[in-house]
């Protein structure tokens, strides 16, 4: 069995990129939060100067029919808008193509680790030709944004084998790109937390593992 590749420290620029992304994401949320504090007061002040409210608009009918005070309705309307803006800002960058690439790369790394644990012939990541196809929440939902409703299928190839291997994962992705991949079968691959080795049972690295979606990653051209 050939020796595995030597481990190298992560490139410094990758760390800078990740930290810069976190700072930019925090500033977006801070700006939205500031708008949440300022906008309601300004909006209520404008509404308060009106002597009457339009009855032929959704907002005007809402005011007349409910009997709510103008400031309360204004605050509610602005709060709904701010929540929607915050959700949109925090979910940017998590896209299907990026999730596919991240999971395929992480799986290839960990598959080789499991191969060594089981004392099987070593394979390179290039030989595995690992790919992943992910979907978020089924057909009605856009395949973007964080959440625990990502479902992915990973495929890989073993040199000399005629059958393509596959594994299913449920992903819980955070807004910063970090995720947990939870194995969902087959049992022989990732469906159990232990694997049998010549030296006894050991944890199965493919059962559950952490990963990171590169939010600054751009899809390859061509």
N, C-alpha and C positions, 0 to 999 in steps of 0.2 A: 504494500500500500504506500503510495507516494505521500510525502509530507505535505501538510496543508500550507497555504501561503502565510507568510509572516504578517503579524498584526502591525499596523502602522498607526500612529496618532492621528486624530482627526485634524483636517486642515484648519488653520486659524481663521481663514476667511469665512468658512462655514459657520463658525461660532459667532463671528461678527454679524453675518447675515441674519442669523436666528435672533440675536439680541436686538438688532435694529428693527426686525419685524415686530418683536414684542413691544418695543417702545412706540412704534407707529400705531399699533393696534390700541395701546393704552391711551394715546393722545386722541384717537378718534372717539373713544368712549367718553373721555373727559370732556371733549367739546360738546358732544351730544348731551351729557349730563348738565353742562353749563347752560345749554339752550333750554333744557327742561326747567331750570330754575328761573331763567329770565323771561322766556316766551309767555308763560301763563299770565304773569303780571301785566305785560304789555298788551296782551290780547284782551284781558278783562278790562283794562283801562279804556281801550277803544270801544268795546261793547258798551261800557258804562256811559259813554257820551251819546249813545243813540237814544233818541226819544221813543222810537218804535222799532219793532223787528219785522222783517219781511215774512209774510205768511205763505208765500208761494215757493219757498225753498225748503229743503229737508231740514236744515238747521233751524229756520224760523218756525216751521210746524212743530219740530221737537220741543222748542222753547214754549210755544203756546199750549200744546197739548199736555205736556208733563207738568207744567206749572213750576218747574225748577227755577231757582234763581240763576240769572245770567252768568255770574262768575263760576258757579258750580259746573254748569254745562260746558263753559269755555275751558275750564281746567280739565274736565274729562276728555274733551275732544283733543286738546293738546297732548295729554298724557298718552292717548292711543297712538297719536302720530309719532311721539318720541319713542315709545316701545317698539314700533315697527321699524323706525330708523336705527335703533340700537341693535335690533336683531339682524338687520341687513348688514350693518357695519361689522358685527362680530363674526359673521359667517363667511365673509369674503375670503377667497383663497382656497377653500376646501372644495375641490372639484374632482369629478370622477377620474379623469385621466391621471391626475396627481396621486389619487388614492390607489389606482391600479398599479402605477409604477412603484410606489412605496411598498405596497404589500408584496409584490412579486420579488423585489430586492430583499426585503426582510425574510421572506420565506426561504429564498435560496440560501441565504446565510445560515439560517437555523436548520435547514434540511441537512446541510453538510455536517453540522454539529451532531445531529441525531445519527447520521451515517457512521461517524466515528465512534459514538457510544455503542452502536450495535456491531461494530467491527466488520462493517461491510466495505467493499471496495470503494475507494475515494473517487469522487467525481468533482469536476470543476463547475462553477456557476455557468460558464459558457456552454458546457455540455448539457446542463439541465434545461436551458432555454425556458426558464420559468416565466409564466405570464399570469395575469389576474384580470378578472372581469367583475366589477362591482356595481351594485344597484342600491339606491337609497329609497326605502319605503315603498317599493313597488312602482308600477307604471304611472300612477297619477302624480307622483312626487318628483320634482326636479332632482337630478343626481348631483347635488351640491349642498354645502353647508354641514355644520357639525350635527351630531346626533348619535343615538344608539340603534338606529334602524338601517345601518349599512349591512348588506349581505354580499359576500364575495365568493367566487369560485376560483381557485388557483389550479393551474395545470403545469406539469413539468414532464420532462422526458429523461429516461434512463438509457444510457448508451447500450445498444444491443437488444433492448426490449421493444416489443411490437405494440404494447399497450401504453397509452398516455396516462400518467397518474393524475389524480385530482384530489382536492380537499376543499371543504366548505368552511367559511369563517363568518362569524358575526362581529362587526366592528362597532366600537363605541368611540367616536371621534370628538375630541374637544376643539373649541374654537382656535386654539393655538397650534393645531395640527397633531398633537399627541393622541395616540389611540391605543386601545387594547383589542387584540384579535383573539376571539374565543372560538376554539375548534368546535365544529359541528358535524364531524364525520368525514370520511368513514372511520369506524372505530380503530381499524388497524393503522391509521395514520395519525389522527389527532383527536379521536373520540374518547381517549382515556388518559388520565394524568400521569400514568406510569408506563414504562416500556420494559420488556424483559431483555436483559443482557446476559452474556456469559458469566458475569460477576454478580448477578442478582437484579432486582427491580430498581430502576432509577427514574427520576422525574422525566416526563416526556416534554422536551423543549417545544414541540409543535402543538401541544395541547392548548397553551395560552401564552401569548408573548406581547410585548409592547413595541410600538413603532412610532414613526414620526413622518407626517406628510410635509414635504418641503413646500411651503406656501408661496415661495418665490420662484419655484420651478416653472419652467416654460416648456410646452410640448415640443418635441423634436420636429424640425421641418422636413418636408418631403412626402 
